[in-house]
């Protein structure tokens, strides 16, 4: 069950974080894996036993070459994981930098669109495209405008592509995690505050782990999930279910 053995898998942004966790998970499950990053990760790919092709997903020409090389080296694509993304925070709608919105749209929305545009024609019928979106596509936070807007746009691309590619049996789905314990989170100055907030907001009282996102990719990539398309798998620790016990305790302290 949930086999991806011998499937040709492409992961964008596969050199670190969720992307690298996904590459490792797919390799462990005996898939044939290619990944791309903007910087050179050929040594990492050699260590892992994966195919590396350098590409910036915001550049349509580079994406066209990426998908063509993957097809030439691995054969028709079975699974495309659009993970590459950027995020600009601290950019309020009223006073923020419009360039931040542009940067996020170019990578998170157009990058996903480029990969689908040039990857889908080289996919096997019945393949799957998995877009790594974000909980920010479904709820808004102050200052997160560039990221939230771009992730909402990515989700719209998911739904549109699911409709347009459905006749070929190609599924297109979102995975929308909340804050994930990646290397970037570990390096942020306000990490402790963000983790503390999630401990209050989520019923599970913790943030998401990279391996948990990779496991969701594995699940959706398998043929067992061939009726899931056009929707989002939200990994939020139960946050959207309602007010957590931790938040209620913070807002209304228990009486002594």
Secondary structure, DSSP 8 states (H G I E B T S, - for coil): ----TT-EEEEETTTSHHHHHHHHHHHHTT-EEEEE-SS--HHHHHHHT-EE----TT-HHHHHHHHHHHHHHH-SEEEEEE-------S--TTTS-HHHHHHHIIIIIIHHHHHHHHHGGGEEEEEEEEEE--GGGTS--TT-HHHHHHHHHHHHHHHHHHHHHGGGT-EEEEEEESSB--HHHHH-TTHHHHHHHHHHHSTT-S-B-HHHHHHHHHHHHSGGGTT--S-EEEESTTGGGS--HHHHHHHS----
